[in-house]
Amino acid sequence: MTNAPDSGWARLAAAVAEMLPPEEVDGVWIFSPLRHQGNEWGTAVLSRVDGHRRRIYTARYVLAVRGKELGKFQASVQEVGSGPVAALARLLQDAQKRIDDEQPPIPVAPASWFSEVPAAGTADGSGR
C-alpha cells in the first residue's frame, strides 16, 4: 500500500478523518485496489469502538489515474454494521460479504493508514 499524499489511500484516509475521529479507529483492512478504464477503485473496512458497541464502516474511493479527468477523486464512507465490542470477527466477515470481494483484506495499522492526515485543527499536521 502506498500512502503518498496524492495516493487514493491517503486521500481516502483524509476523507474518513473528516467523518470519524482517527484516534477512535482501532482497525483498518484494505482490499486490493482495482484499475479499469482509467480509474482506480479502492475499498477499506474500518472498525471503531463507540462505548460498548463496535461499529464497522466501509470506505471507498474512485480516483481517475488517466485521461481528461486525471486526479479526480470521489470518496464515500458508510456504516455497514455494529455489534458488541467482542464481535469483531463476525462483523468483518459480514462486511466482506457485502463488499463481495474474493480476496481477503490486508490489515493495516490505523496510525500508519492515517499518517498523512494533518492533525485536527492544523494545516500542516504539527498540532500547533
N, CA, C and O atoms as a printed pandas DataFrame, in Angstrom:
     atom_number atom_name residue_name chain_id  residue_number  x_coord  y_coord  z_coord
0              1         N          MET        A               1    0.854   -1.185    0.000
1              2        CA          MET        A               1    0.000    0.000    0.000
2              3         C          MET        A               1    0.887    1.230    0.000
3              4         O          MET        A               1    1.778    1.367    0.838
4              5         N          THR        A               2    0.638    2.112   -0.933
5              6        CA          THR        A               2    1.351    3.385   -0.921
6              7         C          THR        A               2    0.444    4.429   -0.282
7              8         O          THR        A               2   -0.728    4.540   -0.642
8              9         N          ASN        A               3    0.968    5.173    0.640
9             10        CA          ASN        A               3    0.183    6.209    1.296
10            11         C          ASN        A               3    0.796    7.575    1.024
11            12         O          ASN        A               3    0.768    8.455    1.884
12            13         N          ALA        A               4    1.363    7.755   -0.199
13            14        CA          ALA        A               4    1.853    9.073   -0.593
14            15         C          ALA        A               4    0.683   10.045   -0.515
15            16         O          ALA        A               4   -0.464    9.637   -0.702
16            17         N          PRO        A               5    0.947   11.333   -0.241
17            18        CA          PRO        A               5   -0.138   12.291   -0.038
18            19         C          PRO        A               5   -1.155   12.358   -1.170
19            20         O          PRO        A               5   -2.311   12.711   -0.933
20            21         N          ASP        A               6   -0.747   12.021   -2.410
21            22        CA          ASP        A               6   -1.693   12.106   -3.515
22            23         C          ASP        A               6   -2.266   10.742   -3.896
23            24         O          ASP        A               6   -3.001   10.640   -4.877
24            25         N          SER        A               7   -1.937    9.675   -3.124
25            26        CA          SER        A               7   -2.467    8.354   -3.427
26            27         C          SER        A               7   -3.946    8.281   -3.063
27            28         O          SER        A               7   -4.447    9.073   -2.264
28            29         N          GLY        A               8   -4.621    7.329   -3.658
29            30        CA          GLY        A               8   -6.031    7.126   -3.325
30            31         C          GLY        A               8   -6.234    6.802   -1.863
31            32         O          GLY        A               8   -7.184    7.272   -1.238
32            33         N          TRP        A               9   -5.315    5.977   -1.306
33            34        CA          TRP        A               9   -5.452    5.605    0.110
34            35         C          TRP        A               9   -5.290    6.802    1.034
35            36         O          TRP        A               9   -6.065    6.958    1.978
36            37         N          ALA        A              10   -4.292    7.655    0.781
37            38        CA          ALA        A              10   -4.081    8.831    1.630
38            39         C          ALA        A              10   -5.272    9.770    1.539
39            40         O          ALA        A              10   -5.706   10.330    2.546
40            41         N          ARG        A              11   -5.797    9.943    0.338
41            42        CA          ARG        A              11   -6.949   10.829    0.175
42            43         C          ARG        A              11   -8.190   10.233    0.829
43            44         O          ARG        A              11   -9.012   10.962    1.385
44            45         N          LEU        A              12   -8.329    8.896    0.765
45            46        CA          LEU        A              12   -9.455    8.253    1.442
46            47         C          LEU        A              12   -9.312    8.392    2.958
47            48         O          LEU        A              12  -10.294    8.665    3.649
48            49         N          ALA        A              13   -8.099    8.207    3.481
49            50        CA          ALA        A              13   -7.874    8.368    4.924
50            51         C          ALA        A              13   -8.263    9.781    5.367
51            52         O          ALA        A              13   -8.859    9.952    6.431
52            53         N          ALA        A              14   -7.933   10.784    4.567
53            54        CA          ALA        A              14   -8.299   12.166    4.899
54            55         C          ALA        A              14   -9.815   12.333    4.888
55            56         O          ALA        A              14  -10.367   13.016    5.751
56            57         N          ALA        A              15  -10.493   11.719    3.923
57            58        CA          ALA        A              15  -11.963   11.805    3.861
58            59         C          ALA        A              15  -12.588   11.117    5.074
59            60         O          ALA        A              15  -13.555   11.623    5.644
60            61         N          VAL        A              16  -12.045    9.976    5.467
61            62        CA          VAL        A              16  -12.545    9.263    6.651
62            63         C          VAL        A              16  -12.330   10.112    7.896
63            64         O          VAL        A              16  -13.214   10.199    8.748
64            65         N          ALA        A              17  -11.152   10.746    8.009
65            66        CA          ALA        A              17  -10.825   11.556    9.190
66            67         C          ALA        A              17  -11.777   12.742    9.354
67            68         O          ALA        A              17  -11.939   13.258   10.460
68            69         N          GLU        A              18  -12.402   13.172    8.267
69            70        CA          GLU        A              18  -13.394   14.252    8.364
70            71         C          GLU        A              18  -14.698   13.759    8.973
71            72         O          GLU        A              18  -15.473   14.556    9.503
72            73         N          MET        A              19  -14.952   12.451    8.904
73            74        CA          MET        A              19  -16.211   11.881    9.397
74            75         C          MET        A              19  -16.062   11.143   10.729
75            76         O          MET        A              19  -16.978   11.136   11.550
76            77         N          LEU        A              20  -14.889   10.518   10.933
77            78        CA          LEU        A              20  -14.649    9.731   12.136
78            79         C          LEU        A              20  -13.358   10.191   12.796
79            80         O          LEU        A              20  -12.381   10.461   12.097
80            81         N          PRO        A              21  -13.325   10.289   14.115
81            82        CA          PRO        A              21  -12.070   10.652   14.781
82            83         C          PRO        A              21  -11.036    9.531   14.587
83            84         O          PRO        A              21  -11.271    8.409   15.035
84            85         N          PRO        A              22   -9.905    9.805   13.935
85            86        CA          PRO        A              22   -8.907    8.752   13.702
86            87         C          PRO        A              22   -8.464    8.024   14.967
87            88         O          PRO        A              22   -8.159    6.832   14.920
88            89         N          GLU        A              23   -8.427    8.730   16.098
89            90        CA          GLU        A              23   -7.979    8.088   17.340
90            91         C          GLU        A              23   -8.977    7.035   17.833
91            92         O          GLU        A              23   -8.620    6.213   18.677
92            93         N          GLU        A              24  -10.214    7.037   17.333
93            94        CA          GLU        A              24  -11.207    6.029   17.715
94            95         C          GLU        A              24  -11.196    4.820   16.791
95            96         O          GLU        A              24  -11.809    3.801   17.109
96            97         N          VAL        A              25  -10.517    4.910   15.665
97            98        CA          VAL        A              25  -10.448    3.796   14.719
98            99         C          VAL        A              25   -9.393    2.823   15.227
99           100         O          VAL        A              25   -8.220    3.174   15.351
100          101         N          ASP        A              26   -9.822    1.590   15.522
101          102        CA          ASP        A              26   -8.884    0.613   16.082
102          103         C          ASP        A              26   -8.519   -0.498   15.109
103          104         O          ASP        A              26   -7.776   -1.413   15.463
104          105         N          GLY        A              27   -9.029   -0.427   13.898
105          106        CA          GLY        A              27   -8.675   -1.431   12.898
106          107         C          GLY        A              27   -8.959   -0.928   11.498
107          108         O          GLY        A              27   -9.984   -0.292   11.253
108          109         N          VAL        A              28   -8.039   -1.219   10.570
109          110        CA          VAL        A              28   -8.214   -0.866    9.153
110          111         C          VAL        A              28   -7.790   -2.083    8.343
111          112         O          VAL        A              28   -6.737   -2.670    8.594
112          113         N          TRP        A              29   -8.610   -2.457    7.376
113          114        CA          TRP        A              29   -8.309   -3.547    6.463
114          115         C          TRP        A              29   -8.564   -3.038    5.052
115          116         O          TRP        A              29   -9.619   -2.469    4.773
116          117         N          ILE        A              30   -7.600   -3.243    4.167
117          118        CA          ILE        A              30   -7.763   -2.748    2.800
118          119         C          ILE        A              30   -7.826   -3.920    1.825
119          120         O          ILE        A              30   -7.172   -4.947    2.004
120          121         N          PHE        A              31   -8.628   -3.727    0.797
121          122        CA          PHE        A              31   -8.721   -4.690   -0.293
122          123         C          PHE        A              31   -7.827   -4.201   -1.423
123          124         O          PHE        A              31   -7.589   -3.000   -1.554
124          125         N          SER        A              32   -7.342   -5.109   -2.224
125          126        CA          SER        A              32   -6.501   -4.724   -3.363
126          127         C          SER        A              32   -7.285   -3.778   -4.257
127          128         O          SER        A              32   -8.415   -4.087   -4.634
128          129         N          PRO        A              33   -6.701   -2.616   -4.611
129          130        CA          PRO        A              33   -7.412   -1.695   -5.495
130          131         C          PRO        A              33   -7.542   -2.296   -6.898
131          132         O          PRO        A              33   -6.704   -3.084   -7.336
132          133         N          LEU        A              34   -8.593   -1.908   -7.573
133          134        CA          LEU        A              34   -8.850   -2.358   -8.939
134          135         C          LEU        A              34   -8.658   -1.186   -9.887
135          136         O          LEU        A              34   -9.054   -0.063   -9.574
136          137         N          ARG        A              35   -8.059   -1.435  -11.035
137          138        CA          ARG        A              35   -7.898   -0.409  -12.066
138          139         C          ARG        A              35   -8.610   -0.874  -13.325
139          140         O          ARG        A              35   -8.443   -2.007  -13.777
140          141         N          HIS        A              36   -9.407    0.031  -13.880
141          142        CA          HIS        A              36  -10.141   -0.290  -15.103
142          143         C          HIS        A              36  -10.554    1.004  -15.783
143          144         O          HIS        A              36  -11.073    1.914  -15.136
144          145         N          GLN        A              37  -10.327    1.085  -17.071
145          146        CA          GLN        A              37  -10.745    2.218  -17.902
146          147         C          GLN        A              37  -10.342    3.575  -17.310
147          148         O          GLN        A              37  -11.150    4.502  -17.258
148          149         N          GLY        A              38   -9.090    3.678  -16.866
149          150        CA          GLY        A              38   -8.561    4.947  -16.401
150          151         C          GLY        A              38   -8.912    5.328  -14.981
151          152         O          GLY        A              38   -8.572    6.424  -14.538
152          153         N          ASN        A              39   -9.592    4.441  -14.247
153          154        CA          ASN        A              39   -9.951    4.718  -12.855
154          155         C          ASN        A              39   -9.387    3.650  -11.940
155          156         O          ASN        A              39   -9.185    2.504  -12.341
156          157         N          GLU        A              40   -9.137    4.050  -10.705
157          158        CA          GLU        A              40   -8.736    3.115   -9.655
158          159         C          GLU        A              40   -9.817    3.143   -8.582
159          160         O          GLU        A              40  -10.239    4.212   -8.141
160          161         N          TRP        A              41  -10.262    1.961   -8.167
161          162        CA          TRP        A              41  -11.258    1.831   -7.108
162          163         C          TRP        A              41  -10.601    1.165   -5.923
163          164         O          TRP        A              41   -9.949    0.131   -6.070
164          165         N          GLY        A              42  -10.767    1.749   -4.741
165          166        CA          GLY        A              42  -10.209    1.178   -3.521
166          167         C          GLY        A              42  -11.281    1.061   -2.454
167          168         O          GLY        A              42  -12.169    1.908   -2.361
168          169         N          THR        A              43  -11.195    0.008   -1.649
169          170        CA          THR        A              43  -12.151   -0.225   -0.566
170          171         C          THR        A              43  -11.392   -0.592    0.695
171          172         O          THR        A              43  -10.465   -1.401    0.665
172          173         N          ALA        A              44  -11.797    0.011    1.800
173          174        CA          ALA        A              44  -11.242   -0.308    3.110
174          175         C          ALA        A              44  -12.393   -0.556    4.076
175          176         O          ALA        A              44  -13.475    0.012    3.934
176          177         N          VAL        A              45  -12.143   -1.405    5.050
177          178        CA          VAL        A              45  -13.088   -1.646    6.142
178          179         C          VAL        A              45  -12.428   -1.113    7.391
179          180         O          VAL        A              45  -11.252   -1.373    7.645
180          181         N          LEU        A              46  -13.195   -0.358    8.176
181          182        CA          LEU        A              46  -12.669    0.237    9.402
182          183         C          LEU        A              46  -13.510   -0.187   10.589
183          184         O          LEU        A              46  -14.723   -0.368   10.480
184          185         N          SER        A              47  -12.840   -0.344   11.732
185          186        CA          SER        A              47  -13.503   -0.700   12.975
186          187         C          SER        A              47  -13.320    0.447   13.967
187          188         O          SER        A              47  -12.246    1.039   14.074
188          189         N          ARG        A              48  -14.398    0.741   14.685
189          190        CA          ARG        A              48  -14.363    1.838   15.662
190          191         C          ARG        A              48  -15.157    1.406   16.888
191          192         O          ARG        A              48  -16.291    0.943   16.767
192          193         N          VAL        A              49  -14.563    1.558   18.068
193          194        CA          VAL        A              49  -15.278    1.261   19.304
194          195         C          VAL        A              49  -15.980    2.534   19.754
195          196         O          VAL        A              49  -15.361    3.587   19.906
196          197         N          ASP        A              50  -17.276    2.412   19.962
197          198        CA          ASP        A              50  -18.117    3.535   20.367
198          199         C          ASP        A              50  -18.872    3.096   21.619
199          200         O          ASP        A              50  -19.945    2.499   21.531
200          201         N          GLY        A              51  -18.299    3.398   22.786
201          202        CA          GLY        A              51  -18.903    2.942   24.039
202          203         C          GLY        A              51  -18.782    1.430   24.152
203          204         O          GLY        A              51  -17.678    0.887   24.125
204          205         N          HIS        A              52  -19.928    0.746   24.281
205          206        CA          HIS        A              52  -19.937   -0.710   24.397
206          207         C          HIS        A              52  -20.224   -1.377   23.061
207          208         O          HIS        A              52  -20.460   -2.584   23.012
208          209         N          ARG        A              53  -20.206   -0.615   21.987
209          210        CA          ARG        A              53  -20.505   -1.148   20.652
210          211         C          ARG        A              53  -19.292   -0.992   19.744
211          212         O          ARG        A              53  -18.505   -0.056   19.886
212          213         N          ARG        A              54  -19.162   -1.911   18.828
213          214        CA          ARG        A              54  -18.161   -1.805   17.773
214          215         C          ARG        A              54  -18.931   -1.466   16.499
215          216         O          ARG        A              54  -19.929   -2.105   16.168
216          217         N          ARG        A              55  -18.449   -0.459   15.803
217          218        CA          ARG        A              55  -19.069   -0.048   14.547
218          219         C          ARG        A              55  -18.108   -0.360   13.408
219          220         O          ARG        A              55  -16.903   -0.126   13.511
220          221         N          ILE        A              56  -18.654   -0.886   12.334
221          222        CA          ILE        A              56  -17.854   -1.248   11.164
222          223         C          ILE        A              56  -18.287   -0.348   10.003
223          224         O          ILE        A              56  -19.476   -0.160    9.750
224          225         N          TYR        A              57  -17.289    0.202    9.308
225          226        CA          TYR        A              57  -17.539    1.117    8.195
226          227         C          TYR        A              57  -16.848    0.598    6.938
227          228         O          TYR        A              57  -15.790   -0.027    7.009
228          229         N          THR        A              58  -17.454    0.864    5.806
229          230        CA          THR        A              58  -16.816    0.631    4.517
230          231         C          THR        A              58  -16.488    1.997    3.945
231          232         O          THR        A              58  -17.358    2.859    3.828
232          233         N          ALA        A              59  -15.232    2.186    3.591
233          234        CA          ALA        A              59  -14.777    3.442    2.976
234          235         C          ALA        A              59  -14.308    3.097    1.563
235          236         O          ALA        A              59  -13.531    2.161    1.374
236          237         N          ARG        A              60  -14.779    3.852    0.577
237          238        CA          ARG        A              60  -14.441    3.573   -0.820
238          239         C          ARG        A              60  -14.000    4.841   -1.522
239          240         O          ARG        A              60  -14.398    5.948   -1.161
240          241         N          TYR        A              61  -13.164    4.651   -2.539
241          242        CA          TYR        A              61  -12.769    5.782   -3.375
242          243         C          TYR        A              61  -12.716    5.371   -4.831
243          244         O          TYR        A              61  -12.562    4.198   -5.171
244          245         N          VAL        A              62  -12.849    6.381   -5.680
245          246        CA          VAL        A              62  -12.601    6.255   -7.109
246          247         C          VAL        A              62  -11.649    7.392   -7.455
247          248         O          VAL        A              62  -11.920    8.554   -7.151
248          249         N          LEU        A              63  -10.527    7.050   -8.095
249          250        CA          LEU        A              63   -9.519    8.017   -8.476
250          251         C          LEU        A              63   -9.231    7.863   -9.965
251          252         O          LEU        A              63   -8.902    6.773  -10.434
252          253         N          ALA        A              64   -9.359    8.962  -10.702
253          254        CA          ALA        A              64   -9.014    8.938  -12.123
254          255         C          ALA        A              64   -7.495    8.947  -12.241
255          256         O          ALA        A              64   -6.836    9.882  -11.788
256          257         N          VAL        A              65   -6.944    7.902  -12.851
257          258        CA          VAL        A              65   -5.493    7.781  -12.975
258          259         C          VAL        A              65   -5.008    8.029  -14.409
259          260         O          VAL        A              65   -3.804    8.046  -14.663
260          261         N          ARG        A              66   -5.943    8.218  -15.338
261          262        CA          ARG        A              66   -5.615    8.545  -16.730
262          263         C          ARG        A              66   -6.759    9.344  -17.325
263          264         O          ARG        A              66   -7.878    9.348  -16.812
264          265         N          GLY        A              67   -6.448   10.017  -18.417
265          266        CA          GLY        A              67   -7.489   10.702  -19.169
266          267         C          GLY        A              67   -7.687   12.147  -18.780
267          268         O          GLY        A              67   -6.912   12.724  -18.018
268          269         N          LYS        A              68   -8.758   12.723  -19.328
269          270        CA          LYS        A              68   -9.053   14.145  -19.130
270          271         C          LYS        A              68   -9.325   14.499  -17.674
271          272         O          LYS        A              68   -9.065   15.627  -17.254
272          273         N          GLU        A              69   -9.841   13.562  -16.908
273          274        CA          GLU        A              69  -10.194   13.848  -15.511
274          275         C          GLU        A              69   -9.125   13.368  -14.535
275          276         O          GLU        A              69   -9.419   13.108  -13.368
276          277         N          LEU        A              70   -7.883   13.249  -15.008
277          278        CA          LEU        A              70   -6.773   12.783  -14.184
278          279         C          LEU        A              70   -6.766   13.493  -12.826
279          280         O          LEU        A              70   -6.796   14.722  -12.761
280          281         N          GLY        A              71   -6.727   12.708  -11.745
281          282        CA          GLY        A              71   -6.687   13.270  -10.400
282          283         C          GLY        A              71   -8.042   13.455   -9.754
283          284         O          GLY        A              71   -8.114   13.699   -8.550
284          285         N          LYS        A              72   -9.129   13.345  -10.522
285          286        CA          LYS        A              72  -10.467   13.490   -9.935
286          287         C          LYS        A              72  -10.662   12.384   -8.900
287          288         O          LYS        A              72  -10.336   11.223   -9.146
288          289         N          PHE        A              73  -11.199   12.763   -7.742
289          290        CA          PHE        A              73  -11.308   11.843   -6.612
290          291         C          PHE        A              73  -12.698   11.931   -6.002
291          292         O          PHE        A              73  -13.233   13.022   -5.808
292          293         N          GLN        A              74  -13.273   10.783   -5.704
293          294        CA          GLN        A              74  -14.552   10.713   -5.000
294          295         C          GLN        A              74  -14.422    9.669   -3.896
295          296         O          GLN        A              74  -13.810    8.620   -4.093
296          297         N          ALA        A              75  -14.997    9.962   -2.743
297          298        CA          ALA        A              75  -14.933    9.029   -1.620
298          299         C          ALA        A              75  -16.293    8.924   -0.953
299          300         O          ALA        A              75  -17.100    9.853   -0.998
300          301         N          SER        A              76  -16.531    7.774   -0.333
301          302        CA          SER        A              76  -17.741    7.588    0.460
302          303         C          SER        A              76  -17.398    6.735    1.677
303          304         O          SER        A              76  -16.522    5.872    1.623
304          305         N          VAL        A              77  -18.100    6.994    2.765
305          306        CA          VAL        A              77  -17.931    6.228    3.998
306          307         C          VAL        A              77  -19.327    5.858    4.466
307          308         O          VAL        A              77  -20.206    6.712    4.585
308          309         N          GLN        A              78  -19.520    4.563    4.732
309          310        CA          GLN        A              78  -20.842    4.097    5.132
310          311         C          GLN        A              78  -20.711    3.117    6.291
311          312         O          GLN        A              78  -19.879    2.211    6.255
312          313         N          GLU        A              79  -21.538    3.302    7.320
313          314        CA          GLU        A              79  -21.572    2.322    8.404
314          315         C          GLU        A              79  -22.325    1.102    7.886
315          316         O          GLU        A              79  -23.439    1.220    7.376
316          317         N          VAL        A              80  -21.702   -0.086    8.021
317          318        CA          VAL        A              80  -22.306   -1.299    7.480
318          319         C          VAL        A              80  -22.659   -2.317    8.553
319          320         O          VAL        A              80  -23.269   -3.344    8.256
320          321         N          GLY        A              81  -22.282   -2.043    9.802
321          322        CA          GLY        A              81  -22.622   -2.979   10.857
322          323         C          GLY        A              81  -22.219   -2.469   12.211
323          324         O          GLY        A              81  -21.377   -1.580   12.335
324          325         N          SER        A              82  -22.830   -3.042   13.229
325          326        CA          SER        A              82  -22.445   -2.745   14.594
326          327         C          SER        A              82  -22.810   -3.947   15.450
327          328         O          SER        A              82  -23.688   -4.737   15.105
328          329         N          GLY        A              83  -22.125   -4.063   16.553
329          330        CA          GLY        A              83  -22.383   -5.173   17.451
330          331         C          GLY        A              83  -21.568   -5.016   18.705
331          332         O          GLY        A              83  -20.917   -3.993   18.915
332          333         N          PRO        A              84  -21.605   -6.036   19.540
333          334        CA          PRO        A              84  -20.799   -5.983   20.760
334          335         C          PRO        A              84  -19.321   -5.834   20.412
335          336         O          PRO        A              84  -18.880   -6.288   19.356
336          337         N          VAL        A              85  -18.561   -5.203   21.294
337          338        CA          VAL        A              85  -17.139   -4.968   21.053
338          339         C          VAL        A              85  -16.415   -6.278   20.721
339          340         O          VAL        A              85  -15.512   -6.278   19.885
340          341         N          ALA        A              86  -16.788   -7.379   21.347
341          342        CA          ALA        A              86  -16.106   -8.657   21.143
342          343         C          ALA        A              86  -16.464   -9.329   19.816
343          344         O          ALA        A              86  -15.880  -10.361   19.485
344          345         N          ALA        A              87  -17.392   -8.785   19.059
345          346        CA          ALA        A              87  -17.886   -9.449   17.844
346          347         C          ALA        A              87  -17.138   -9.038   16.581
347          348         O          ALA        A              87  -17.714   -9.096   15.495
348          349         N          LEU        A              88  -15.878   -8.627   16.683
349          350        CA          LEU        A              88  -15.142   -8.106   15.534
350          351         C          LEU        A              88  -15.051   -9.105   14.379
351          352         O          LEU        A              88  -15.323   -8.737   13.236
352          353         N          ALA        A              89  -14.683  -10.337   14.643
353          354        CA          ALA        A              89  -14.505  -11.311   13.560
354          355         C          ALA        A              89  -15.799  -11.488   12.769
355          356         O          ALA        A              89  -15.772  -11.510   11.538
356          357         N          ARG        A              90  -16.909  -11.612   13.451
357          358        CA          ARG        A              90  -18.206  -11.801   12.778
358          359         C          ARG        A              90  -18.590  -10.557   11.971
359          360         O          ARG        A              90  -19.074  -10.674   10.845
360          361         N          LEU        A              91  -18.377   -9.373   12.541
361          362        CA          LEU        A              91  -18.711   -8.138   11.829
362          363         C          LEU        A              91  -17.850   -7.971   10.580
363          364         O          LEU        A              91  -18.350   -7.538    9.542
364          365         N          LEU        A              92  -16.565   -8.310   10.664
365          366        CA          LEU        A              92  -15.692   -8.230    9.486
366          367         C          LEU        A              92  -16.130   -9.213    8.411
367          368         O          LEU        A              92  -16.113   -8.890    7.223
368          369         N          GLN        A              93  -16.519  -10.399    8.823
369          370        CA          GLN        A              93  -16.991  -11.394    7.868
370          371         C          GLN        A              93  -18.241  -10.885    7.148
371          372         O          GLN        A              93  -18.352  -11.020    5.929
372          373         N          ASP        A              94  -19.176  -10.305    7.890
373          374        CA          ASP        A              94  -20.385   -9.749    7.284
374          375         C          ASP        A              94  -20.048   -8.593    6.346
375          376         O          ASP        A              94  -20.643   -8.473    5.275
376          377         N          ALA        A              95  -19.106   -7.746    6.737
377          378        CA          ALA        A              95  -18.712   -6.621    5.882
378          379         C          ALA        A              95  -18.075   -7.134    4.595
379          380         O          ALA        A              95  -18.325   -6.578    3.525
380          381         N          GLN        A              96  -17.254   -8.188    4.678
381          382        CA          GLN        A              96  -16.618   -8.727    3.473
382          383         C          GLN        A              96  -17.667   -9.293    2.530
383          384         O          GLN        A              96  -17.531   -9.155    1.314
384          385         N          LYS        A              97  -18.711   -9.927    3.056
385          386        CA          LYS        A              97  -19.791  -10.444    2.212
386          387         C          LYS        A              97  -20.472   -9.308    1.459
387          388         O          LYS        A              97  -20.794   -9.453    0.280
388          389         N          ARG        A              98  -20.692   -8.185    2.125
389          390        CA          ARG        A              98  -21.344   -7.040    1.478
390          391         C          ARG        A              98  -20.485   -6.463    0.366
391          392         O          ARG        A              98  -21.008   -5.997   -0.647
392          393         N          ILE        A              99  -19.163   -6.489    0.548
393          394        CA          ILE        A              99  -18.245   -5.946   -0.450
394          395         C          ILE        A              99  -18.136   -6.899   -1.633
395          396         O          ILE        A              99  -17.881   -6.457   -2.753
396          397         N          ASP        A             100  -18.323   -8.201   -1.409
397          398        CA          ASP        A             100  -18.304   -9.220   -2.458
398          399         C          ASP        A             100  -16.960   -9.280   -3.160
399          400         O          ASP        A             100  -16.898   -9.260   -4.389
400          401         N          ASP        A             101  -15.882   -9.354   -2.386
401          402        CA          ASP        A             101  -14.530   -9.462   -2.933
402          403         C          ASP        A             101  -13.993  -10.844   -2.584
403          404         O          ASP        A             101  -14.124  -11.295   -1.446
404          405         N          GLU        A             102  -13.389  -11.515   -3.560
405          406        CA          GLU        A             102  -12.860  -12.855   -3.335
406          407         C          GLU        A             102  -11.598  -12.844   -2.486
407          408         O          GLU        A             102  -11.368  -13.779   -1.719
408          409         N          GLN        A             103  -10.771  -11.801   -2.606
409          410        CA          GLN        A             103   -9.521  -11.713   -1.866
410          411         C          GLN        A             103   -9.779  -11.162   -0.469
411          412         O          GLN        A             103  -10.521  -10.193   -0.311
412          413         N          PRO        A             104   -9.169  -11.775    0.549
413          414        CA          PRO        A             104   -9.351  -11.229    1.899
414          415         C          PRO        A             104   -8.636   -9.887    2.025
415          416         O          PRO        A             104   -7.651   -9.638    1.331
416          417         N          PRO        A             105   -9.128   -9.032    2.905
417          418        CA          PRO        A             105   -8.480   -7.730    3.100
418          419         C          PRO        A             105   -7.163   -7.867    3.857
419          420         O          PRO        A             105   -6.939   -8.840    4.578
420          421         N          ILE        A             106   -6.300   -6.873    3.677
421          422        CA          ILE        A             106   -4.999   -6.824    4.334
422          423         C          ILE        A             106   -5.102   -5.874    5.531
423          424         O          ILE        A             106   -5.509   -4.725    5.360
424          425         N          PRO        A             107   -4.740   -6.329    6.742
425          426        CA          PRO        A             107   -4.785   -5.426    7.896
426          427         C          PRO        A             107   -3.670   -4.374    7.812
427          428         O          PRO        A             107   -2.541   -4.670    7.420
428          429         N          VAL        A             108   -4.018   -3.151    8.187
429          430        CA          VAL        A             108   -3.078   -2.033    8.198
430          431         C          VAL        A             108   -3.244   -1.328    9.548
431          432         O          VAL        A             108   -4.368   -1.103    9.998
432          433         N          ALA        A             109   -2.152   -0.988   10.174
433          434        CA          ALA        A             109   -2.223   -0.272   11.454
434          435         C          ALA        A             109   -2.903    1.082   11.242
435          436         O          ALA        A             109   -2.505    1.829   10.349
436          437         N          PRO        A             110   -3.915    1.412   12.041
437          438        CA          PRO        A             110   -4.599    2.688   11.860
438          439         C          PRO        A             110   -3.649    3.891   11.867
439          440         O          PRO        A             110   -3.816    4.811   11.067
440          441         N          ALA        A             111   -2.663    3.892   12.758
441          442        CA          ALA        A             111   -1.721    5.025   12.812
442          443         C          ALA        A             111   -0.980    5.171   11.492
443          444         O          ALA        A             111   -0.724    6.288   11.042
444          445         N          SER        A             112   -0.640    4.062   10.877
445          446        CA          SER        A             112    0.036    4.089    9.580
446          447         C          SER        A             112   -0.910    4.593    8.494
447          448         O          SER        A             112   -0.522    5.411    7.660
448          449         N          TRP        A             113   -2.140    4.109    8.502
449          450        CA          TRP        A             113   -3.105    4.482    7.462
450          451         C          TRP        A             113   -3.427    5.975    7.517
451          452         O          TRP        A             113   -3.572    6.624    6.481
452          453         N          PHE        A             114   -3.538    6.513    8.731
453          454        CA          PHE        A             114   -3.858    7.931    8.905
454          455         C          PHE        A             114   -2.608    8.809    8.954
455          456         O          PHE        A             114   -2.724   10.001    9.236
456          457         N          SER        A             115   -1.430    8.270    8.694
457          458        CA          SER        A             115   -0.180    9.007    8.887
458          459         C          SER        A             115   -0.049   10.268    8.040
459          460         O          SER        A             115    0.642   11.199    8.454
460          461         N          GLU        A             116   -0.670   10.334    6.895
461          462        CA          GLU        A             116   -0.570   11.513    6.033
462          463         C          GLU        A             116   -1.673   12.540    6.303
463          464         O          GLU        A             116   -1.707   13.589    5.660
464          465         N          VAL        A             117   -2.574   12.249    7.247
465          466        CA          VAL        A             117   -3.679   13.149    7.557
466          467         C          VAL        A             117   -3.200   14.181    8.582
467          468         O          VAL        A             117   -2.711   13.800    9.646
468          469         N          PRO        A             118   -3.331   15.491    8.282
469          470        CA          PRO        A             118   -2.928   16.513    9.256
470          471         C          PRO        A             118   -3.720   16.368   10.555
471          472         O          PRO        A             118   -4.880   15.956   10.542
472          473         N          ALA        A             119   -3.089   16.708   11.661
473          474        CA          ALA        A             119   -3.764   16.684   12.951
474          475         C          ALA        A             119   -4.931   17.656   12.932
475          476         O          ALA        A             119   -4.894   18.665   12.228
476          477         N          ALA        A             120   -5.952   17.357   13.693
477          478        CA          ALA        A             120   -7.144   18.194   13.740
478          479         C          ALA        A             120   -6.794   19.635   14.093
479          480         O          ALA        A             120   -6.028   19.888   15.023
480          481         N          GLY        A             121   -7.348   20.553   13.359
481          482        CA          GLY        A             121   -7.163   21.962   13.652
482          483         C          GLY        A             121   -5.876   22.563   13.142
483          484         O          GLY        A             121   -5.561   23.712   13.452
484          485         N          THR        A             122   -5.112   21.788   12.349
485          486        CA          THR        A             122   -3.870   22.336   11.813
486          487         C          THR        A             122   -3.822   22.115   10.314
487          488         O          THR        A             122   -4.419   21.169    9.800
488          489         N          ALA        A             123   -3.128   22.967    9.629
489          490        CA          ALA        A             123   -2.976   22.812    8.188
490          491         C          ALA        A             123   -1.781   21.938    7.846
491          492         O          ALA        A             123   -1.743   21.321    6.782
492          493         N          ASP        A             124   -0.792   21.883    8.756
493          494        CA          ASP        A             124    0.421   21.145    8.453
494          495         C          ASP        A             124    0.618   19.870    9.260
495          496         O          ASP        A             124    1.619   19.172    9.099
496          497         N          GLY        A             125   -0.359   19.564   10.143
497          498        CA          GLY        A             125   -0.263   18.354   10.941
498          499         C          GLY        A             125    0.637   18.464   12.150
499          500         O          GLY        A             125    0.862   17.465   12.833
500          501         N          SER        A             126    1.168   19.662   12.445
501          502        CA          SER        A             126    2.096   19.827   13.553
502          503         C          SER        A             126    1.408   19.826   14.913
503          504         O          SER        A             126    2.056   19.655   15.945
504          505         N          GLY        A             127    0.088   20.017   14.904
505          506        CA          GLY        A             127   -0.632   20.086   16.160
506          507         C          GLY        A             127   -0.561   21.429   16.833
507          508         O          GLY        A             127   -1.083   21.605   17.933
508          509         N          ARG        A             128    0.098   22.407   16.167
509          510        CA          ARG        A             128    0.228   23.750   16.742
510          511         C          ARG        A             128   -0.767   24.697   16.135
511          512         O          ARG        A             128   -0.802   25.872   16.499
